[in-house]
Amino acid sequence: MKPLSRKGLDFVMGKHFAALSTIHRDGSPHTTPIWYTYDDGKFIVNTSLERVKVKNVMRDDRVALLVHEGYSYLLIEGRARIANERDPLKDIESLAIRYQGEAEGRKAARNNYWKQKRVSIEVVPRKFVEQLG
């Protein structure tokens, strides 16, 4: 696999939204907007347990994650798994702080996200496609 470029790394470390695509049972794509973090060569996303993306990942681990800002993007094709060794409540709090700021993120985690059954999904890249302006 071609490694992530320095420009690509700088881009994914920024506060951009992503779109996670998983595969439905019938082979059609399922794509949703999502927060992410990049940690030690892997992408971590977090969602509530009952979401379609969780069922899809459990059945078929092939995914694509599109980190984007306007026409600049980084496409990650890879494999995903439910990261049971991670603390999903800690992960969603970290993501909420990353995207909403310290005070609002902690408040949202406490008042909303911690009341849900959550899981963290780890995406291991197999291919990067960069289109960075």
ChimeraX attribute file (.defattr): number of C-alpha atoms within 10 A of each C-alpha:
attribute: neighborCount
match mode: 1-to-1
recipient: residues
	/A:1	7
	/A:2	8
	/A:3	12
	/A:4	18
	/A:5	11
	/A:6	8
	/A:7	12
	/A:8	18
	/A:9	14
	/A:10	10
	/A:11	19
	/A:12	20
	/A:13	13
	/A:14	13
	/A:15	15
	/A:16	17
	/A:17	17
	/A:18	24
	/A:19	18
	/A:20	22
	/A:21	21
	/A:22	27
	/A:23	21
	/A:24	16
	/A:25	11
	/A:26	6
	/A:27	9
	/A:28	10
	/A:29	14
	/A:30	15
	/A:31	18
	/A:32	12
	/A:33	13
	/A:34	16
	/A:35	20
	/A:36	30
	/A:37	22
	/A:38	15
	/A:39	10
	/A:40	6
	/A:41	12
	/A:42	14
	/A:43	19
	/A:44	23
	/A:45	25
	/A:46	23
	/A:47	22
	/A:48	18
	/A:49	14
	/A:50	12
	/A:51	11
	/A:52	16
	/A:53	22
	/A:54	23
	/A:55	16
	/A:56	19
	/A:57	20
	/A:58	12
	/A:59	14
	/A:60	17
	/A:61	16
	/A:62	18
	/A:63	24
	/A:64	24
	/A:65	25
	/A:66	22
	/A:67	24
	/A:68	19
	/A:69	16
	/A:70	7
	/A:71	8
	/A:72	12
	/A:73	20
	/A:74	21
	/A:75	19
	/A:76	22
	/A:77	19
	/A:78	19
	/A:79	17
	/A:80	24
	/A:81	19
	/A:82	19
	/A:83	16
	/A:84	11
	/A:85	7
	/A:86	14
	/A:87	12
	/A:88	22
	/A:89	21
	/A:90	13
	/A:91	21
	/A:92	27
	/A:93	21
	/A:94	19
	/A:95	21
	/A:96	22
	/A:97	18
	/A:98	16
	/A:99	16
	/A:100	14
	/A:101	13
	/A:102	13
	/A:103	10
	/A:104	13
	/A:105	19
	/A:106	19
	/A:107	16
	/A:108	16
	/A:109	21
	/A:110	13
	/A:111	10
	/A:112	10
	/A:113	19
	/A:114	16
	/A:115	11
	/A:116	13
	/A:117	12
	/A:118	20
	/A:119	23
	/A:120	24
	/A:121	22
	/A:122	23
	/A:123	27
	/A:124	18
	/A:125	21
	/A:126	13
	/A:127	15
	/A:128	20
	/A:129	14
	/A:130	18
	/A:131	12
	/A:132	14
	/A:133	9
